[in-house]
Amino acid sequence: MLQSTLSFAGDDVGAEATNPVDLAMLLQSLCDNLHDAGKEASYSGPLHLTYEGRPVSLRRAFTNLVDNALK
C-alpha cells in the first residue's frame, strides 16, 4: 500500500512543470484562507520571495505543514 501511494505521488509530481513561485505570496494566501475559515494563522516574513518550483505541489506541502501545526 505504501509503495502504491509513493508511486502515485511521484507520478503526480512529475507531471507538474516547474515555474517561478512567489513563496511569500503563496504563504500569505494560505494563511488568509485559513484565517477566513476561523483558524489562527498569520504570515510574518518578506513581501516577496521567488523560488523555481512546482506551484501545486508546494501549495499542497505548505497546506499540510500549516494544517498539522494548527492541530
PyMOL Python script that loads the backbone (N, CA, C, O; Angstrom):
from pymol import cmd

cmd.read_pdbstr("""\
ATOM      1  N   MET A   1       0.829  -1.190   0.000  1.00  0.00           N
ATOM      2  CA  MET A   1       0.000   0.000   0.000  1.00  0.00           C
ATOM      3  C   MET A   1       0.878   1.261   0.000  1.00  0.00           C
ATOM      4  O   MET A   1       0.618   2.213  -0.735  1.00  0.00           O
ATOM      5  N   LEU A   2       1.911   1.245   0.832  1.00  0.00           N
ATOM      6  CA  LEU A   2       2.828   2.388   0.889  1.00  0.00           C
ATOM      7  C   LEU A   2       3.502   2.611  -0.461  1.00  0.00           C
ATOM      8  O   LEU A   2       3.621   3.746  -0.923  1.00  0.00           O
ATOM      9  N   GLN A   3       3.942   1.518  -1.092  1.00  0.00           N
ATOM     10  CA  GLN A   3       4.606   1.641  -2.391  1.00  0.00           C
ATOM     11  C   GLN A   3       3.659   2.237  -3.434  1.00  0.00           C
ATOM     12  O   GLN A   3       4.081   3.039  -4.267  1.00  0.00           O
ATOM     13  N   SER A   4       2.392   1.851  -3.394  1.00  0.00           N
ATOM     14  CA  SER A   4       1.403   2.394  -4.330  1.00  0.00           C
ATOM     15  C   SER A   4       1.218   3.885  -4.118  1.00  0.00           C
ATOM     16  O   SER A   4       1.129   4.650  -5.078  1.00  0.00           O
ATOM     17  N   THR A   5       1.159   4.297  -2.854  1.00  0.00           N
ATOM     18  CA  THR A   5       0.991   5.715  -2.531  1.00  0.00           C
ATOM     19  C   THR A   5       2.188   6.526  -3.003  1.00  0.00           C
ATOM     20  O   THR A   5       2.026   7.595  -3.592  1.00  0.00           O
ATOM     21  N   LEU A   6       3.388   6.019  -2.745  1.00  0.00           N
ATOM     22  CA  LEU A   6       4.600   6.720  -3.173  1.00  0.00           C
ATOM     23  C   LEU A   6       4.669   6.799  -4.699  1.00  0.00           C
ATOM     24  O   LEU A   6       5.069   7.824  -5.251  1.00  0.00           O
ATOM     25  N   SER A   7       4.286   5.736  -5.368  1.00  0.00           N
ATOM     26  CA  SER A   7       4.288   5.738  -6.829  1.00  0.00           C
ATOM     27  C   SER A   7       3.301   6.761  -7.368  1.00  0.00           C
ATOM     28  O   SER A   7       3.612   7.500  -8.303  1.00  0.00           O
ATOM     29  N   PHE A   8       2.105   6.803  -6.774  1.00  0.00           N
ATOM     30  CA  PHE A   8       1.092   7.770  -7.188  1.00  0.00           C
ATOM     31  C   PHE A   8       1.590   9.192  -6.986  1.00  0.00           C
ATOM     32  O   PHE A   8       1.455  10.032  -7.876  1.00  0.00           O
ATOM     33  N   ALA A   9       2.170   9.469  -5.813  1.00  0.00           N
ATOM     34  CA  ALA A   9       2.682  10.810  -5.513  1.00  0.00           C
ATOM     35  C   ALA A   9       3.805  11.181  -6.472  1.00  0.00           C
ATOM     36  O   ALA A   9       3.883  12.328  -6.913  1.00  0.00           O
ATOM     37  N   GLY A  10       4.656  10.251  -6.795  1.00  0.00           N
ATOM     38  CA  GLY A  10       5.752  10.511  -7.721  1.00  0.00           C
ATOM     39  C   GLY A  10       5.259  10.832  -9.112  1.00  0.00           C
ATOM     40  O   GLY A  10       5.798  11.721  -9.772  1.00  0.00           O
ATOM     41  N   ASP A  11       4.226  10.111  -9.574  1.00  0.00           N
ATOM     42  CA  ASP A  11       3.649  10.392 -10.884  1.00  0.00           C
ATOM     43  C   ASP A  11       3.028  11.777 -10.913  1.00  0.00           C
ATOM     44  O   ASP A  11       3.144  12.492 -11.908  1.00  0.00           O
ATOM     45  N   ASP A  12       2.369  12.160  -9.824  1.00  0.00           N
ATOM     46  CA  ASP A  12       1.710  13.457  -9.730  1.00  0.00           C
ATOM     47  C   ASP A  12       2.724  14.589  -9.803  1.00  0.00           C
ATOM     48  O   ASP A  12       2.501  15.586 -10.489  1.00  0.00           O
ATOM     49  N   VAL A  13       3.822  14.437  -9.104  1.00  0.00           N
ATOM     50  CA  VAL A  13       4.849  15.478  -9.071  1.00  0.00           C
ATOM     51  C   VAL A  13       5.528  15.614 -10.430  1.00  0.00           C
ATOM     52  O   VAL A  13       5.809  16.728 -10.871  1.00  0.00           O
ATOM     53  N   GLY A  14       5.793  14.498 -11.094  1.00  0.00           N
ATOM     54  CA  GLY A  14       6.477  14.531 -12.370  1.00  0.00           C
ATOM     55  C   GLY A  14       5.681  15.223 -13.465  1.00  0.00           C
ATOM     56  O   GLY A  14       6.256  15.736 -14.425  1.00  0.00           O
ATOM     57  N   ALA A  15       4.375  15.238 -13.326  1.00  0.00           N
ATOM     58  CA  ALA A  15       3.522  15.826 -14.349  1.00  0.00           C
ATOM     59  C   ALA A  15       3.473  17.349 -14.269  1.00  0.00           C
ATOM     60  O   ALA A  15       3.102  18.009 -15.240  1.00  0.00           O
ATOM     61  N   GLU A  16       3.837  17.897 -13.145  1.00  0.00           N
ATOM     62  CA  GLU A  16       3.752  19.347 -12.959  1.00  0.00           C
ATOM     63  C   GLU A  16       5.070  20.019 -13.343  1.00  0.00           C
ATOM     64  O   GLU A  16       6.140  19.626 -12.880  1.00  0.00           O
ATOM     65  N   ALA A  17       4.974  21.024 -14.185  1.00  0.00           N
ATOM     66  CA  ALA A  17       6.164  21.753 -14.615  1.00  0.00           C
ATOM     67  C   ALA A  17       6.632  22.711 -13.531  1.00  0.00           C
ATOM     68  O   ALA A  17       5.836  23.190 -12.723  1.00  0.00           O
ATOM     69  N   THR A  18       7.922  22.984 -13.522  1.00  0.00           N
ATOM     70  CA  THR A  18       8.446  23.973 -12.585  1.00  0.00           C
ATOM     71  C   THR A  18       8.258  25.365 -13.179  1.00  0.00           C
ATOM     72  O   THR A  18       8.397  25.575 -14.384  1.00  0.00           O
ATOM     73  N   ASN A  19       7.941  26.298 -12.302  1.00  0.00           N
ATOM     74  CA  ASN A  19       7.724  27.692 -12.672  1.00  0.00           C
ATOM     75  C   ASN A  19       8.200  28.566 -11.522  1.00  0.00           C
ATOM     76  O   ASN A  19       8.342  28.085 -10.398  1.00  0.00           O
ATOM     77  N   PRO A  20       8.446  29.838 -11.788  1.00  0.00           N
ATOM     78  CA  PRO A  20       8.740  30.738 -10.677  1.00  0.00           C
ATOM     79  C   PRO A  20       7.510  30.850  -9.780  1.00  0.00           C
ATOM     80  O   PRO A  20       6.397  31.067 -10.258  1.00  0.00           O
ATOM     81  N   VAL A  21       7.724  30.701  -8.485  1.00  0.00           N
ATOM     82  CA  VAL A  21       6.646  30.774  -7.497  1.00  0.00           C
ATOM     83  C   VAL A  21       7.042  31.812  -6.455  1.00  0.00           C
ATOM     84  O   VAL A  21       8.167  31.795  -5.956  1.00  0.00           O
ATOM     85  N   ASP A  22       6.142  32.696  -6.132  1.00  0.00           N
ATOM     86  CA  ASP A  22       6.379  33.656  -5.059  1.00  0.00           C
ATOM     87  C   ASP A  22       5.936  32.985  -3.752  1.00  0.00           C
ATOM     88  O   ASP A  22       4.754  32.997  -3.408  1.00  0.00           O
ATOM     89  N   LEU A  23       6.890  32.406  -3.038  1.00  0.00           N
ATOM     90  CA  LEU A  23       6.578  31.669  -1.813  1.00  0.00           C
ATOM     91  C   LEU A  23       5.920  32.554  -0.761  1.00  0.00           C
ATOM     92  O   LEU A  23       5.036  32.101  -0.034  1.00  0.00           O
ATOM     93  N   ALA A  24       6.339  33.795  -0.676  1.00  0.00           N
ATOM     94  CA  ALA A  24       5.751  34.703   0.317  1.00  0.00           C
ATOM     95  C   ALA A  24       4.268  34.910   0.028  1.00  0.00           C
ATOM     96  O   ALA A  24       3.443  34.853   0.939  1.00  0.00           O
ATOM     97  N   MET A  25       3.932  35.148  -1.231  1.00  0.00           N
ATOM     98  CA  MET A  25       2.530  35.348  -1.597  1.00  0.00           C
ATOM     99  C   MET A  25       1.729  34.062  -1.407  1.00  0.00           C
ATOM    100  O   MET A  25       0.576  34.106  -0.978  1.00  0.00           O
ATOM    101  N   LEU A  26       2.334  32.923  -1.723  1.00  0.00           N
ATOM    102  CA  LEU A  26       1.664  31.644  -1.530  1.00  0.00           C
ATOM    103  C   LEU A  26       1.318  31.446  -0.053  1.00  0.00           C
ATOM    104  O   LEU A  26       0.196  31.065   0.279  1.00  0.00           O
ATOM    105  N   LEU A  27       2.277  31.702   0.823  1.00  0.00           N
ATOM    106  CA  LEU A  27       2.054  31.529   2.266  1.00  0.00           C
ATOM    107  C   LEU A  27       1.066  32.558   2.810  1.00  0.00           C
ATOM    108  O   LEU A  27       0.241  32.233   3.663  1.00  0.00           O
ATOM    109  N   GLN A  28       1.144  33.789   2.325  1.00  0.00           N
ATOM    110  CA  GLN A  28       0.183  34.806   2.755  1.00  0.00           C
ATOM    111  C   GLN A  28      -1.234  34.390   2.365  1.00  0.00           C
ATOM    112  O   GLN A  28      -2.163  34.510   3.163  1.00  0.00           O
ATOM    113  N   SER A  29      -1.393  33.909   1.152  1.00  0.00           N
ATOM    114  CA  SER A  29      -2.698  33.467   0.659  1.00  0.00           C
ATOM    115  C   SER A  29      -3.217  32.287   1.476  1.00  0.00           C
ATOM    116  O   SER A  29      -4.390  32.247   1.845  1.00  0.00           O
ATOM    117  N   LEU A  30      -2.347  31.340   1.752  1.00  0.00           N
ATOM    118  CA  LEU A  30      -2.723  30.179   2.547  1.00  0.00           C
ATOM    119  C   LEU A  30      -3.189  30.602   3.939  1.00  0.00           C
ATOM    120  O   LEU A  30      -4.221  30.133   4.418  1.00  0.00           O
ATOM    121  N   CYS A  31      -2.442  31.475   4.579  1.00  0.00           N
ATOM    122  CA  CYS A  31      -2.808  31.950   5.923  1.00  0.00           C
ATOM    123  C   CYS A  31      -4.096  32.765   5.888  1.00  0.00           C
ATOM    124  O   CYS A  31      -4.922  32.651   6.794  1.00  0.00           O
ATOM    125  N   ASP A  32      -4.278  33.577   4.865  1.00  0.00           N
ATOM    126  CA  ASP A  32      -5.523  34.350   4.727  1.00  0.00           C
ATOM    127  C   ASP A  32      -6.726  33.418   4.604  1.00  0.00           C
ATOM    128  O   ASP A  32      -7.760  33.648   5.231  1.00  0.00           O
ATOM    129  N   ASN A  33      -6.589  32.367   3.795  1.00  0.00           N
ATOM    130  CA  ASN A  33      -7.678  31.410   3.630  1.00  0.00           C
ATOM    131  C   ASN A  33      -8.002  30.695   4.944  1.00  0.00           C
ATOM    132  O   ASN A  33      -9.171  30.501   5.277  1.00  0.00           O
ATOM    133  N   LEU A  34      -6.983  30.312   5.674  1.00  0.00           N
ATOM    134  CA  LEU A  34      -7.200  29.643   6.955  1.00  0.00           C
ATOM    135  C   LEU A  34      -7.837  30.598   7.961  1.00  0.00           C
ATOM    136  O   LEU A  34      -8.723  30.208   8.721  1.00  0.00           O
ATOM    137  N   HIS A  35      -7.381  31.849   7.963  1.00  0.00           N
ATOM    138  CA  HIS A  35      -7.952  32.849   8.859  1.00  0.00           C
ATOM    139  C   HIS A  35      -9.427  33.068   8.544  1.00  0.00           C
ATOM    140  O   HIS A  35     -10.252  33.181   9.451  1.00  0.00           O
ATOM    141  N   ASP A  36      -9.755  33.129   7.247  1.00  0.00           N
ATOM    142  CA  ASP A  36     -11.156  33.279   6.825  1.00  0.00           C
ATOM    143  C   ASP A  36     -12.006  32.093   7.263  1.00  0.00           C
ATOM    144  O   ASP A  36     -13.214  32.225   7.460  1.00  0.00           O
ATOM    145  N   ALA A  37     -11.368  30.928   7.414  1.00  0.00           N
ATOM    146  CA  ALA A  37     -12.074  29.723   7.849  1.00  0.00           C
ATOM    147  C   ALA A  37     -12.156  29.636   9.374  1.00  0.00           C
ATOM    148  O   ALA A  37     -12.622  28.636   9.921  1.00  0.00           O
ATOM    149  N   GLY A  38     -11.695  30.698  10.061  1.00  0.00           N
ATOM    150  CA  GLY A  38     -11.807  30.744  11.508  1.00  0.00           C
ATOM    151  C   GLY A  38     -10.628  30.151  12.262  1.00  0.00           C
ATOM    152  O   GLY A  38     -10.720  29.930  13.470  1.00  0.00           O
ATOM    153  N   LYS A  39      -9.543  29.896  11.588  1.00  0.00           N
ATOM    154  CA  LYS A  39      -8.351  29.335  12.247  1.00  0.00           C
ATOM    155  C   LYS A  39      -7.339  30.442  12.474  1.00  0.00           C
ATOM    156  O   LYS A  39      -7.297  31.428  11.739  1.00  0.00           O
ATOM    157  N   GLU A  40      -6.534  30.265  13.494  1.00  0.00           N
ATOM    158  CA  GLU A  40      -5.494  31.254  13.805  1.00  0.00           C
ATOM    159  C   GLU A  40      -4.259  30.972  12.974  1.00  0.00           C
ATOM    160  O   GLU A  40      -3.470  30.083  13.291  1.00  0.00           O
ATOM    161  N   ALA A  41      -4.103  31.727  11.923  1.00  0.00           N
ATOM    162  CA  ALA A  41      -2.942  31.590  11.055  1.00  0.00           C
ATOM    163  C   ALA A  41      -2.564  32.964  10.540  1.00  0.00           C
ATOM    164  O   ALA A  41      -3.421  33.729  10.099  1.00  0.00           O
ATOM    165  N   SER A  42      -1.295  33.271  10.597  1.00  0.00           N
ATOM    166  CA  SER A  42      -0.820  34.548  10.077  1.00  0.00           C
ATOM    167  C   SER A  42       0.558  34.347   9.459  1.00  0.00           C
ATOM    168  O   SER A  42       1.273  33.403   9.793  1.00  0.00           O
ATOM    169  N   TYR A  43       0.904  35.229   8.579  1.00  0.00           N
ATOM    170  CA  TYR A  43       2.196  35.189   7.907  1.00  0.00           C
ATOM    171  C   TYR A  43       3.030  36.369   8.362  1.00  0.00           C
ATOM    172  O   TYR A  43       2.546  37.498   8.433  1.00  0.00           O
ATOM    173  N   SER A  44       4.296  36.096   8.670  1.00  0.00           N
ATOM    174  CA  SER A  44       5.245  37.145   9.014  1.00  0.00           C
ATOM    175  C   SER A  44       6.544  36.836   8.280  1.00  0.00           C
ATOM    176  O   SER A  44       7.221  35.853   8.581  1.00  0.00           O
ATOM    177  N   GLY A  45       6.877  37.674   7.328  1.00  0.00           N
ATOM    178  CA  GLY A  45       8.083  37.422   6.548  1.00  0.00           C
ATOM    179  C   GLY A  45       8.193  38.432   5.426  1.00  0.00           C
ATOM    180  O   GLY A  45       7.512  39.458   5.433  1.00  0.00           O
ATOM    181  N   PRO A  46       9.056  38.141   4.459  1.00  0.00           N
ATOM    182  CA  PRO A  46       9.233  39.086   3.350  1.00  0.00           C
ATOM    183  C   PRO A  46       7.958  39.197   2.524  1.00  0.00           C
ATOM    184  O   PRO A  46       7.130  38.286   2.513  1.00  0.00           O
ATOM    185  N   LEU A  47       7.811  40.316   1.839  1.00  0.00           N
ATOM    186  CA  LEU A  47       6.642  40.519   0.980  1.00  0.00           C
ATOM    187  C   LEU A  47       6.705  39.638  -0.268  1.00  0.00           C
ATOM    188  O   LEU A  47       5.670  39.203  -0.773  1.00  0.00           O
ATOM    189  N   HIS A  48       7.916  39.375  -0.767  1.00  0.00           N
ATOM    190  CA  HIS A  48       8.088  38.535  -1.952  1.00  0.00           C
ATOM    191  C   HIS A  48       9.341  37.685  -1.798  1.00  0.00           C
ATOM    192  O   HIS A  48      10.358  38.144  -1.277  1.00  0.00           O
ATOM    193  N   LEU A  49       9.254  36.453  -2.254  1.00  0.00           N
ATOM    194  CA  LEU A  49      10.394  35.546  -2.246  1.00  0.00           C
ATOM    195  C   LEU A  49      10.176  34.552  -3.380  1.00  0.00           C
ATOM    196  O   LEU A  49       9.394  33.611  -3.240  1.00  0.00           O
ATOM    197  N   THR A  50      10.852  34.752  -4.484  1.00  0.00           N
ATOM    198  CA  THR A  50      10.642  33.927  -5.673  1.00  0.00           C
ATOM    199  C   THR A  50      11.507  32.675  -5.610  1.00  0.00           C
ATOM    200  O   THR A  50      12.678  32.720  -5.233  1.00  0.00           O
ATOM    201  N   TYR A  51      10.888  31.548  -5.994  1.00  0.00           N
ATOM    202  CA  TYR A  51      11.536  30.245  -5.994  1.00  0.00           C
ATOM    203  C   TYR A  51      11.085  29.496  -7.236  1.00  0.00           C
ATOM    204  O   TYR A  51       9.916  29.582  -7.614  1.00  0.00           O
ATOM    205  N   GLU A  52      11.972  28.774  -7.868  1.00  0.00           N
ATOM    206  CA  GLU A  52      11.635  27.961  -9.027  1.00  0.00           C
ATOM    207  C   GLU A  52      11.170  26.593  -8.526  1.00  0.00           C
ATOM    208  O   GLU A  52      11.961  25.814  -7.994  1.00  0.00           O
ATOM    209  N   GLY A  53       9.882  26.313  -8.702  1.00  0.00           N
ATOM    210  CA  GLY A  53       9.357  25.055  -8.193  1.00  0.00           C
ATOM    211  C   GLY A  53       8.028  24.694  -8.826  1.00  0.00           C
ATOM    212  O   GLY A  53       7.607  25.296  -9.814  1.00  0.00           O
ATOM    213  N   ARG A  54       7.380  23.712  -8.246  1.00  0.00           N
ATOM    214  CA  ARG A  54       6.088  23.223  -8.724  1.00  0.00           C
ATOM    215  C   ARG A  54       4.986  23.827  -7.857  1.00  0.00           C
ATOM    216  O   ARG A  54       4.805  23.400  -6.717  1.00  0.00           O
ATOM    217  N   PRO A  55       4.252  24.804  -8.367  1.00  0.00           N
ATOM    218  CA  PRO A  55       3.297  25.559  -7.550  1.00  0.00           C
ATOM    219  C   PRO A  55       2.250  24.714  -6.829  1.00  0.00           C
ATOM    220  O   PRO A  55       2.012  24.922  -5.640  1.00  0.00           O
ATOM    221  N   VAL A  56       1.627  23.776  -7.514  1.00  0.00           N
ATOM    222  CA  VAL A  56       0.573  22.972  -6.883  1.00  0.00           C
ATOM    223  C   VAL A  56       1.154  22.097  -5.786  1.00  0.00           C
ATOM    224  O   VAL A  56       0.572  21.972  -4.709  1.00  0.00           O
ATOM    225  N   SER A  57       2.299  21.494  -6.060  1.00  0.00           N
ATOM    226  CA  SER A  57       2.945  20.642  -5.062  1.00  0.00           C
ATOM    227  C   SER A  57       3.399  21.445  -3.848  1.00  0.00           C
ATOM    228  O   SER A  57       3.256  21.001  -2.709  1.00  0.00           O
ATOM    229  N   LEU A  58       3.949  22.636  -4.103  1.00  0.00           N
ATOM    230  CA  LEU A  58       4.380  23.484  -2.991  1.00  0.00           C
ATOM    231  C   LEU A  58       3.195  23.913  -2.134  1.00  0.00           C
ATOM    232  O   LEU A  58       3.274  23.893  -0.906  1.00  0.00           O
ATOM    233  N   ARG A  59       2.106  24.298  -2.776  1.00  0.00           N
ATOM    234  CA  ARG A  59       0.919  24.709  -2.020  1.00  0.00           C
ATOM    235  C   ARG A  59       0.397  23.544  -1.178  1.00  0.00           C
ATOM    236  O   ARG A  59       0.033  23.725  -0.016  1.00  0.00           O
ATOM    237  N   ARG A  60       0.363  22.358  -1.767  1.00  0.00           N
ATOM    238  CA  ARG A  60      -0.096  21.173  -1.041  1.00  0.00           C
ATOM    239  C   ARG A  60       0.813  20.892   0.169  1.00  0.00           C
ATOM    240  O   ARG A  60       0.331  20.606   1.265  1.00  0.00           O
ATOM    241  N   ALA A  61       2.112  20.977  -0.045  1.00  0.00           N
ATOM    242  CA  ALA A  61       3.057  20.707   1.042  1.00  0.00           C
ATOM    243  C   ALA A  61       2.918  21.731   2.171  1.00  0.00           C
ATOM    244  O   ALA A  61       2.876  21.360   3.344  1.00  0.00           O
ATOM    245  N   PHE A  62       2.847  23.011   1.821  1.00  0.00           N
ATOM    246  CA  PHE A  62       2.701  24.041   2.851  1.00  0.00           C
ATOM    247  C   PHE A  62       1.348  23.952   3.549  1.00  0.00           C
ATOM    248  O   PHE A  62       1.253  24.203   4.750  1.00  0.00           O
ATOM    249  N   THR A  63       0.302  23.595   2.805  1.00  0.00           N
ATOM    250  CA  THR A  63      -1.018  23.423   3.422  1.00  0.00           C
ATOM    251  C   THR A  63      -0.964  22.311   4.457  1.00  0.00           C
ATOM    252  O   THR A  63      -1.491  22.463   5.560  1.00  0.00           O
ATOM    253  N   ASN A  64      -0.335  21.198   4.114  1.00  0.00           N
ATOM    254  CA  ASN A  64      -0.200  20.092   5.066  1.00  0.00           C
ATOM    255  C   ASN A  64       0.599  20.512   6.298  1.00  0.00           C
ATOM    256  O   ASN A  64       0.220  20.189   7.423  1.00  0.00           O
ATOM    257  N   LEU A  65       1.693  21.224   6.090  1.00  0.00           N
ATOM    258  CA  LEU A  65       2.525  21.662   7.217  1.00  0.00           C
ATOM    259  C   LEU A  65       1.748  22.594   8.165  1.00  0.00           C
ATOM    260  O   LEU A  65       1.777  22.421   9.384  1.00  0.00           O
ATOM    261  N   VAL A  66       1.065  23.569   7.588  1.00  0.00           N
ATOM    262  CA  VAL A  66       0.338  24.529   8.416  1.00  0.00           C
ATOM    263  C   VAL A  66      -0.849  23.861   9.106  1.00  0.00           C
ATOM    264  O   VAL A  66      -1.107  24.117  10.282  1.00  0.00           O
ATOM    265  N   ASP A  67      -1.579  23.002   8.375  1.00  0.00           N
ATOM    266  CA  ASP A  67      -2.695  22.283   8.991  1.00  0.00           C
ATOM    267  C   ASP A  67      -2.216  21.425  10.166  1.00  0.00           C
ATOM    268  O   ASP A  67      -2.847  21.393  11.222  1.00  0.00           O
ATOM    269  N   ASN A  68      -1.099  20.736   9.967  1.00  0.00           N
ATOM    270  CA  ASN A  68      -0.550  19.922  11.065  1.00  0.00           C
ATOM    271  C   ASN A  68      -0.119  20.791  12.248  1.00  0.00           C
ATOM    272  O   ASN A  68      -0.315  20.411  13.403  1.00  0.00           O
ATOM    273  N   ALA A  69       0.452  21.926  11.969  1.00  0.00           N
ATOM    274  CA  ALA A  69       0.878  22.829  13.044  1.00  0.00           C
ATOM    275  C   ALA A  69      -0.329  23.344  13.832  1.00  0.00           C
ATOM    276  O   ALA A  69      -0.266  23.487  15.053  1.00  0.00           O
ATOM    277  N   LEU A  70      -1.422  23.621  13.124  1.00  0.00           N
ATOM    278  CA  LEU A  70      -2.625  24.125  13.810  1.00  0.00           C
ATOM    279  C   LEU A  70      -3.273  23.051  14.671  1.00  0.00           C
ATOM    280  O   LEU A  70      -3.907  23.352  15.682  1.00  0.00           O
ATOM    281  N   LYS A  71      -3.112  21.806  14.269  1.00  0.00           N
ATOM    282  CA  LYS A  71      -3.692  20.694  15.049  1.00  0.00           C
ATOM    283  C   LYS A  71      -2.864  20.451  16.289  1.00  0.00           C
ATOM    284  O   LYS A  71      -3.181  19.561  17.079  1.00  0.00           O
TER     285      LYS A  71
END
""", "prot")
cmd.dss("prot")
cmd.show_as("cartoon", "prot")
cmd.util.cbc("prot")
cmd.orient("prot")
